Amino acid sequence: MAIVVDLDLLLARRKMSVGEFAAAVGITPANVAVLKNGRAKAVRFTTLDAICRALDCQPGDVLRWVPDDGGNDDRRA
């Protein structure tokens, strides 16, 4: 399974730069890049809250789950 972060799409829709977004959320532009590139291992709820406030969106607009290509998810058994 993979969690996909759709920040690029949301920033483009709102015509917001990475710098503006980073300042609004209170994180560095480098950490925005980590989120955008899918390299983040975790996101604090306080950061997710700040992201949603800055983008006027819901957590599900930022994060989505995509199943693996193999299609074998043992949790469904």
C-alpha positions in Angstrom: 0.0 0.0 0.0 1.1 3.6 -0.6 0.0 6.9 0.8 0.1 9.6 -1.8 0.4 13.3 -0.9 -1.4 15.5 -3.4 0.2 18.9 -2.4 1.3 19.7 -6.0 -2.3 19.6 -7.2 -3.7 21.6 -4.2 -1.0 24.3 -4.5 -1.6 24.6 -8.2 -5.3 24.9 -7.8 -4.8 27.7 -5.2 -2.0 29.3 -7.2 0.2 29.2 -4.1 4.0 28.9 -4.2 5.9 26.5 -2.1 7.4 29.4 -0.1 4.0 30.9 0.6 2.7 27.5 1.7 5.7 26.7 3.9 5.3 30.1 5.6 1.6 29.6 6.1 2.0 26.1 7.6 5.1 26.9 9.6 7.5 24.4 8.0 10.6 24.8 5.8 10.4 24.6 2.1 12.7 21.6 2.3 10.1 19.8 4.4 7.4 20.7 1.9 9.6 19.0 -0.7 9.8 15.9 1.4 6.0 15.8 1.6 5.5 16.5 -2.1 8.0 13.9 -3.2 6.5 11.1 -1.0 9.6 10.7 1.2 7.9 11.6 4.5 7.6 8.7 6.9 5.1 10.5 9.2 3.0 13.7 9.4 2.0 15.2 12.8 -1.6 15.9 13.2 -0.7 19.5 14.1 1.1 19.8 10.8 -1.8 18.2 8.9 -4.2 20.6 10.7 -2.0 23.6 9.6 -1.9 22.2 6.0 -5.7 22.0 5.9 -6.1 25.5 7.3 -3.6 27.0 4.8 -5.3 25.2 1.9 -8.9 25.3 3.2 -9.3 21.6 2.6 -9.9 18.3 4.3 -7.2 15.7 5.2 -8.5 13.4 2.5 -7.8 16.2 -0.1 -4.1 16.0 0.9 -3.6 12.3 1.5 -5.0 9.3 -0.4 -4.3 5.6 -0.2 -3.4 3.7 -3.4 -3.2 -0.1 -3.3 -0.1 -1.9 -4.4 0.0 -3.3 -7.9 0.1 -6.9 -6.5 -3.4 -6.6 -5.2 -2.7 -9.1 -2.4 -3.6 -7.3 0.8 -3.5 -9.8 3.7 -5.6 -7.5 6.0 -8.7 -8.3 3.9 -8.7 -12.0 4.7 
